[in-house]
Amino acid sequence: MLILAHMFDSIPSLQTIIIYTLSFASLFVQVFFLVTYIERRKDIVIRRKDIALKRYPSVSIVVPCYNEEKTLYKTVRSLLALDYPKNKLTIILVDDGSIDSTWSIMQKFSKNSQIQIHRKVNGGKHTAMNWGIENSDSELIGGLDADSFVDKEALKRIVTYFNDPATMAVAPSILVYQPNNILQKAQKAEYDMAIYTKKMLGFLGGIHVTPGPFSIFRKKVFNEIGPYKKAHNTEDQEIALRMHEFGYKIEHCPDAYVYTVSPRSVKALYKQRLRWIYGFIKNTLDYRRLFFKKKYGNLGFFTLPAGAISIMSVIALASIWISYLIKFINKKLVMWNTVGFESAVSPRSFDWFFINTEGIVFMSFVLYSLIVMALILGRRMGAGKKGLSLDVFYFVTVYSIIAPFWILKAIWNAIVSKESNWIGERKPGRAI
């Protein structure tokens, strides 16, 4: 460990270069988003009232289910409440071998002419989605996770984006359903910010994931490029990358709201993010041929490199933090042996007249300011509210402490190819 502790002492310039390079890259990403927002803000459409369409294309929504007894009923009711012609909307419920009462709950809808139900041997979410896709002849098709609920206007608003013949898929805005504890409120701020970043990526043609909750596709997408794949249990990331490879356009509809039940415990959130980051790393490696290729536009030049830089930043900062910690402990041990325990642990006095003017401090201040601005803009686009809420404080605090752990663990799992799964991600605790 002492060797690691002294490594950066021997090459201080390398440490400085790493910190400044990664900080500049992170700052560049946020500035790029802000410039995009300033240039395209008039193109952001937020409709607060009901709308009517000139044409209502046929739509199928597949709901893949595995042990979803606590949320499935409400999920289906939200789909039935969509403001969309009943003869144009088909709901396909697929029980992927559940071992709870999910199938019994599906039976409650067996006589509804809009709903098809099917039970199969467990094969994973992608197999349940593919069964629904194969058994649909609708013009548009999408999925909805069985722990999510749609706003009644969501589908119509998404459909308007298909007026552009080039649009092949549209992702919604996802919000946290009834956040109750600090952890869920921290996630709420994160999801709000994601609305802003997703819209900016949409403008840039760089959306890298079509999330399970209510992303809608033209059916011909699957006819032409094939069905969902397991894709390291992140099939929604893989299908988006495959679409980019085939030159398909993915849009984001910021005012199509979907509410999802978020993890309530640190353990559940950790497992969810472990799966997401692991899937991102593995899918990015699988599609590394998209990097820095002109034909893949901003996905290859911005989105994927930005994700890779984020992961490298965590590795570098964790290494530096560990080296500082080791040096600090070593220094205290030397002092303890020299001047005794009490003198060694005496707190350092605070100097009110000292201001750190290093460049990294200035860059960090600007970076955090831009992140806060993204949180404000995302909250305005999602909830229609201005200003900051206490959720932002929860987000910064909670994620600063625990996010590095799931990122580092995901990196390690990717190195040893230890795949993450869905088990244990959600425990709602009661029917919703």
N, C-alpha and C positions, 0 to 999 in steps of 0.2 A: 504493500500500500504506500510505503514511503517513496517508492520509485514513482508511483502515479502522482503523489503529492508534489514531488519536485520536478515533474515533467514540464509543467507550464512555467516554472521558474527558469528553467534552462532555455526555454523558447518563448519568452513573453510576447514577442511580436506576433507569433502564430496565434496565440490566444486572442490578442487584440484584433487581428485580421478576421478571425472566425466570428467574433462577436459583432464587429461592425458590418461584415458582409451579410450575415443573416438578418441583422436589424434593418439594414438598408433594403434587403429583399422583402421583408415583411412590410416595411414602410411603402415600398413601391406598389405592392398589391393593394393596400388600402387607398393610396393616392389614385391608382388606376381606377378603382371602383368609384371614387368620388368624382373624378373627371368624367367618367361614363355617366354617372347620375346627373351631373350638371348639364351635360350635352343632351341627354335623352329624357330628362324629367317630365317634359311635356307629353311624352309618349306613354307614360305610365297611366293606365286606365284603372280607376277605382270606382266601381258602381255601387252605390249604397241603396239603390232602389231596384225593384223587380224589372226585368226586361222581357221582351218577346222576340222570338226568332222568326225569320221569314221561312225557314225550312228546318224541320226537326229530323236529322238523320237517325237511323236506328242505332241503339246503343245497348251493349251487354256489359254488365258489371259482374265480375267474378269475385266471390268472397271465399278465399281459402281459409280453412279452419282446422286448428288442432288444439283441442282442449280450450275452447273459447266460451264455455257455458256462462261465464259471468258477464260477458259484454255482447255476445252475438245478437240477442233479441233487440237490443237498442240499436245496434249497427244496421240490422235489416229494417227496422222501423224508420231510421233516418233515410234509407234509400227509397222506401215506399213514399216518403214525404217529399221527395224531390219534385220540384215544379217542372214536370216533363210529361208529355203525353204517355199514358199507360201502354198504348199499343206500340210505342216506339222504344220502350225500356224493358229489358229483360234482366232479371237478377238470378245469377247462378251460384248456388251455395254448394261448396265442395267440402265434405268432411274427410280430412286426410288421416283417417284412422284414429280419431280421438278416443281416449279412454275415460272421458268424463261424460256428462249428459249433453254434449253438443248436438249429437244426432237427434235426441229427443226434442230439443228446442227447434231444430230444423223442421221437425214434423208439424209443428204448429203452423207452418207456412205452406204445407204440402198442397192445400186446396186453392192457394192463390195462383191465378192464371199468369201472373207476371213472374212467378218464381219457379225455378227448377232446382231440385235438390239431388245430390248424388253422394254416395259414400264409397270410399276406396281404401285400399291398403295404404298405410303410411309410406310416403315416398319423399316427403319434403315439400316445402311451399311451391317450388317451381313446378313440381308434377301436378299439384292441384290447380295451379294457374293454367298450365298447358291443357289439362282436361277441359276446363271451361272454354279456352280459346278454340280447341278442336271442335267443340260442340256448339259453336256460335256461328251464325251467318250474318251478324250485324255489320253495319258499315264501320262503326267505331267500337272499340272494346277497351275495358280497363279493369283494374282491380281495386279492392278496398280491404285493407286489413280488418280483421274482425274485432279489433279494439279501437276502431275509429268511427267517427260519425260525421256525415256531410251536412253542410248548410244547404237549404232547399234550393238556393239559386246557383249552387256551385256548377252543376252540369251545364246549364244553359250558358253560363259565362265562359266555361272552357270551350264549348262547341263553337263559339264565335271566332276563336282562333283558327279553326279549321276552314274558315272562309278563304284563307291563304292556301292554295293547293300545295305549296311546298312544305307546309307544316305537317309533320308525321306523328308528333306526340306533344302533349301539353301536361306540364306538372302543375299541381295546385299549390296553395299556401297552407302549410300545416301549423296548427296552433295547439297548445297544450290544453287538454280538457280538464277544467276545474282544478287548477293547481291548489293544493292544500298545505303542503309543508314547504320548508325552505328549499329543499332539493328540487321539488317540482317548480317552484317559482324561479329558481335559477335556470331551469330548463326552459321555462316560458320566455325569459329574456333571450336565451340562445335561439329559440325557434323564431322569435320576432326578428332578430337580426338576420336569420336565414332567409326570410322573405326578401329583404333588401339585397343580400348577396346573390340569391337565386335569380332575381330579376335582372341584376347587372350582368350575370353570366348569360342570361337569356339574350340580352342585347348584344353580347359579345359572341354569341354562338358557341358558348363553352359549357353548357350544362352537362355535368358528368354523371348524374343519377336521376332516374325517373322513379320517385319513391312509391313504395307499395300503397300508401293511402291515396287512392283516387287519381293516379296518373292515367290519362286516356290516350289511346293510340288509334291510328287507322289500322283496321284489321289486316290490310295488305302488308303491313310491316312484318308481321309474323309469317305471312305466306311467302314473303320474299327473302327474309334473312333467317328464318327458322324460329323455333320456340324458345322459351326461357331455358337457361342452363342453371345447374346448381351454383356454379360460380362462387364457391367458398361461402355459401349461405348469404350472399349479397347479390341476388339475381337482378335486383333493380339497378345496381351499378353496372353490371356487365352488359345488360341489354342497351343501356345508354351509350356505352363505349362502342358497342357493335354497330349501333345506328350511326354514330359519327363516322365509323370506318366506311359505312356504305353511303355516306354523304347525306344522311337524313337530318332534317331540321327539327330541333326540340325547342319548344316555347315554354314560357312560364306565365301562368295566369294569376296575378297577385291577389285578385279579389274573389277567387274560388277557394272558399275556406273549408278546411277539413280539421276536425278536432280529434286528437289522439290521446289515449291514456298513457301517460309517461311513467317511467319507473319511479316508485315511491321510496326505495331504499338505495343506499350507496352501493350495496352489493348488486342489485338489479341493474342500476345505471352502469356500473363498471362492466358487467357482462355484456350489456347491449353495445357499449362503445368499443369494447374489446373486439366484438364481432364486426362492427362497422369499420374500424381502422384496419383490422386484419384483412377484411374483404377489400378495402381500398388498396392496401399494399399489394395483395396478391393479384387483383384485377389489373392494377397499374402495371405490374410486371408482365402479366399476360399480354397486355396491349402496349408494351413499351415501344413497339414499332410506330405508335402514333406521335411520339415525342418529336418536336421540332421538324415536323413535315408540313410544308406549306399547304398541302391539300386539306389538312385537318384544322387549319385556322387557329383560333385562339384556344381551342381545347389542347392542342399539342404545344402551343407556344406560351400559354398562360395557365390554364386550369390545372393540368397535370403537373407541370413544374412547380406551381405554387403549392400544391399538396405535398410534393416531395420535399420542398424547402421547409415546410412546416414540420415535417417529421424529422428532418436533419437538424432543425433548430432545437427540438426537444432533446435529441441525442447530445448535441453539443453543450447546451445549457446544463443538462443533467451531469455531464462529465465535468464541466467547470465547477458546478456547485459541489459535487462530491470532492473534487480536489481541494476546494476552499475549506470544506468541512474537515477533511483529513488534516490539512495544515493547521487549522484552528485547534483541533484536539491535540495535535502533536505539540503545538506551542504552549498550550495550557499545561500539558504534562511536564514539559521542561520547566515552566515557571513553578509548578507545584513542587517539583523536586528541589528547586533552588531557593524559593522564598516562602514556601509553605502554602497550605490549601487556601486560607482566607485571602491572602494577597493575590493568589492566582485567579480567584473567581470574583474579585471586586469589579463592579460594573464600570464601564468606561463612561467618563463624563461627556455630556452633550454640549457642543459648542454652538450657541445661538447665532454666532456671527460667521459661521462657516457655510458657504454655499458651494455645492459641487457644480463646477462649470464644465465638466467633461462633456465631450460631444455625445457620448452614449446616453447621458442623462437627458439631453435635449431631444435626441431621437426617440427615446422611450416616451417622453412626454407627448410628443407629436403623435406617435403611434397609438398610445392609449386614447388620446383625444379623438383620433379618427375612428377608433373602435366604438367609443361612446357615441359618436355621431351616427355610425352605422346602426347602433342599437335604437337611437331616437328615430331615425328614418324608417327602420323596420317596424317599430311599434306604431308609427303613424300609418304605414301601409297596411298593417294587419288589423289592429284594434281601432284605428282611426283616432288614436289619442296622441296628444302632443306632450313633449317633455320627457323627463325620466321618472322611473318608478324605483322603489326599493329593490325590485327584482334584479336590477342591474348590479347593485351592490352584492346581492347573493350570487349572481353569475360570476362576477370577477373573483370573488373570494373562494367560492366552492371549486370552480374550475381551475383556478391557479394552484389549488392544493392537490386535487385528485386527478386532474386530466393527464399530467405527465406519467402517472403510474399506468393508466390503461394504454397510453401510447407506447411507452417502453415495453410493456408486456406484449402488446400486439406485434411490435417489431421483433421481439424475441420469438414469439409463436410463429411469425412468418419465416424466420430464419430456420427454425426446426420443423416447419410445416405442421404445427399443431393447430388443427382447425377449431374455430369457435362454433358454438351452436346456440339455438334459441332458448334452451332450457334455463329457467330461473330468471329470465329477463323481466317478466311482469308477474306480480302477485297482487291484483287489485284488492283481494280480501273480501269483496262483497259484490253482489250483482249490481250492475249499473243500469 
